[in-house]
Amino acid sequence: MAISKELLDILACPKCKGAIQLNDKQDGLVCDACKLLYPIKDDIPVMLIDEALPV
């Protein structure tokens, strides 16, 4: 199940409050400004800075 467009429109990077987008594999959300990937686990985005991975 993919993340809905409505949810993507609401979510923002917790570090810089900037825009995020779905990555190519659709297994995480990427903040281009911070160069961080927030993983999606069990169809739920994990929006914790400590859980983010560098891109």
C-alpha positions as CSV (number, residue, x, y, z in Angstrom):
1,M,0.0,0.0,0.0
2,A,1.5,3.3,-1.0
3,I,1.4,6.5,0.9
4,S,-1.5,8.7,-0.1
5,K,-1.0,12.0,-1.9
6,E,-3.0,13.7,0.9
7,L,-0.5,12.4,3.5
8,L,2.5,13.5,1.4
9,D,1.0,17.0,1.2
10,I,0.8,17.2,5.0
11,L,4.1,15.7,6.0
12,A,7.2,17.8,6.4
13,C,10.8,17.1,7.4
14,P,11.0,17.2,11.2
15,K,14.5,18.7,11.1
16,C,14.1,21.6,8.7
17,K,10.3,21.7,8.2
18,G,10.9,21.5,4.5
19,A,9.2,19.5,1.8
20,I,9.7,15.7,1.5
21,Q,9.0,13.3,-1.3
22,L,8.8,9.6,-1.9
23,N,12.0,8.0,-3.0
24,D,12.3,5.9,-6.2
25,K,12.0,2.6,-4.3
26,Q,9.0,3.9,-2.5
27,D,10.4,2.6,0.8
28,G,11.2,6.0,2.3
29,L,10.7,9.8,2.3
30,V,13.5,12.0,1.3
31,C,14.3,15.6,2.4
32,D,16.6,17.1,-0.3
33,A,17.6,20.0,2.0
34,C,18.8,17.8,4.9
35,K,19.8,14.9,2.6
36,L,18.0,12.5,4.9
37,L,15.8,9.4,4.2
38,Y,13.0,8.7,6.6
39,P,12.1,5.0,6.2
40,I,8.6,3.6,5.8
41,K,7.9,0.6,7.9
42,D,4.7,-1.4,7.7
43,D,3.2,1.4,5.5
44,I,3.9,4.0,8.3
45,P,6.5,6.7,7.7
46,V,9.0,6.9,10.6
47,M,9.4,10.7,11.0
48,L,12.1,10.6,13.7
49,I,15.3,12.5,13.1
50,D,17.2,9.7,15.0
51,E,15.8,7.1,12.7
52,A,16.6,8.9,9.5
53,L,19.4,7.7,7.2
54,P,21.8,9.9,5.2
55,V,21.2,9.9,1.5
